[in-house]
Amino acid sequence: MATTSKAEDEHNFYDTLSHFPPVINGRINMVQFLEASSGLVSLVERLGTLFAPVKYDMQGNIDKIRKFYNFDKNTCLLELMITESTKGNCGHESVLWLNRALLFFELVFQEIIACLKLNNHDSGMKKIFSVAYEGSVKKYHNWVTQQIFTFICKMSPTLPQMLKALDVEDGKEFEPKLTNYNIKLHLVRCKIDDCFKENNSLFGESK
């Protein structure tokens, strides 16, 4: 009897990830945004217990967003943030911190994509994570948290190990898929950033 290959009987993990929603007329669908963010948390979980602090931080902010905001399938994240902030709702703070984490992973994926384009699987994830950390959340962290992240970067898996955790068997095939995912993440993250900058007097100092 013929055996069934993995590709035939189940999807690769990265193919099941929810992508970040398109920005349509300046709007970001709240439900789809949270689904994509939760998907990214599941990716972090697959990297092992070393990344537990990152996982719990992101999940904690997602949980707070769900707690502070009432929304439905048609709700726009940005409109809700602005409306609720005028009422004293501080849910935007969790969106802010989650968005900073999204920048971290956007930069990580950007570096991985560059390695895949060059077919360079020997590049250490320590350097990739360190570059991403320096360019995103490090400036917002206190000394203790910085030391935790430095340790995580130092002990991070190799690129082949990370790709294996994501069920990636063919880097060339994966590269355009990750590029597409990261473009959508970037557009959403930038739109949220713009919202905070344009409404700084409402949200308070955020950058």
N, C-alpha and C positions, 0 to 999 in steps of 0.2 A: 504494500500500500504506500502511495506517495506521501511524503511528509509535507506539512504546510510550513512555509517559511514564516518568520516573524512578521515580515512586511505584509503577508497575506492574512494573518489571523489577528493582528493588532496594530494600532497606530504607534508610530514613534511618539515619545513624550512631547517633543517640540511641535509636532503636528496637531496636538490637542490643545495647545495654549491659546487662550482667548487673546486676540490682538486688541490694542487700544483703539477706541472708536475714532472715526474721522471727525474732524472739526468742520461742522456744517453751519454756515452763516454765523460763525463765531460761537456756536454752541457745542458743548461736550455732554454726551448722554451719561447721566449719573450712574445708571445701572451697569452699562457696558464698561465704564471707567473702573468701577469697583470689581467687576468680574475679571478684567484684565490685570488689575493690581493684585487680586487674589491669586491669579495664575502665576504671576511673577513670584509671589511668596512660595508657591508650590515648587517652583524652580529652585529657589534658595534652599528649600527643605531637602531637595535631592543632593545638594552639595555636602550634606553631612552635618553632624552635631557642632562642628567648628563654627558654622555660620548661624547657630541658634540665636545669638544676640541680634543679628540682622533680621532674622525671620520674626522674632518676637516684637521687635521694634516696628517693623512694617505692619504686621498683623494687628498690633495694638492700635496703630493709627487708623487702620481700616475699620476696626471695631468701634473706635470713638466716632468716626464719621457716621457710621450707621446709627450710633446711639444719639448723636446730637441732631441729625437731620431726618425729617420725614420726606420721603420722595416716592415717586412711582416710575414706571418705565419710560415716561416722556420727560422727566425732569432734567433740566440743564444744570450741571454742577456749578458753573460760574454764577448763573442767575440766583441759584439757591444760596450760595455763599454770600453774595451781596445783600440779598433780601434779609437773610437771617442775621447777618452782622449788624444791620440797623436796629435789630431787636435785642442786641446784646449777646447773641449766640456766638460762642467761641469755637465752633466746629471748624472754622477756617484754619485754626492753628494746626489741626491734625492733617488737613489737606496740604498745608505748607510743608510739614515735616515729611509726609509721604512723597511729595513732589521732589524734595531734596534727595530722597532715596532713589527716586526714578532717575534723577540725573546721574547718580553714582552708577547705576546699571546701564544707562545709556552709554556712558563713557567706557565701561567694561566691554560692552558689546561692540562698540566702535573699534576698540583695540583688537578684539578677537576677529572681527571681520577683516581687519588689515592683515592679520596673521594668515587667515584662511586664503585671502587673495594671493598671498605670496607663497602659499603652501608651506608655511613655517609653523610646524607643530611643536618646535623645540622652545618656543618663547615661554618664559616662565610666567605663570599666573601671578606670582608674587609681584612682579614689576607691573603687570596690567592692573591688578587691584590697587596697588600703591598709587599709580598715576591717577586712577579714577577717584580714589579717596582724596588725594590732594586737590583734585579739580572740582570736588563736590561738597561733601559734608564735613570735612576735617575742621574747617574754620568755625563751625558751629558747635564743636564738641569740646568738653573740658579735658583736662590732662588725662584723667583716668580712662575716659572713653577713647581717647586717642591711642592710649597704650593697648587697649583691648583690640582696636582695629589694626594697629600695627602688628600685633600677634597673629590676628586672623590672616592678614596679608602675607606674613612670613611663612605661615603653615599651610597656605592655600594649595589646592591640588594642581597638578600639571595641566596644561591645555588638553592633552589626550584624555586624562582622567575626567576632566570636566565634560568633554564631548561625550565620553562614554556614559556619564551620569544622565545626559540628556538624550540617550539612545541614538547618538549621531554615529553613523557608520561611514558616511561619505562627506568629508569636509567641503568638497566642491559643490555638492548638491545642497548642503546646509547653508552655505554662505549667502546665496540670494534670498533664502527664506529668512535668515536672521537679519539681513539688510532691510527687507520689507518690514519686518517686525519693529526694528529699531527706528525706522523713519516715522512710523505711526506713533511710537512712544515719544519721539522727539517733538513732533508737531503738537501733541497733547500737552506735554510738559511745558513747552514754550508758551502755549496759550494760557496755561495756568499761571506761569511766571508773569506774563503780561498783565493778567488780571490783578495780581498782587501789586505790581508797580503802578498801574493806573488807578488803583483804589487804596493807595497807601494810607491816606488820611482816615479811611474807614477801617481798615484792618490793623492799623498801627505799624510800627517799624517791623519790616519782615525780611529785609535783605541785609 
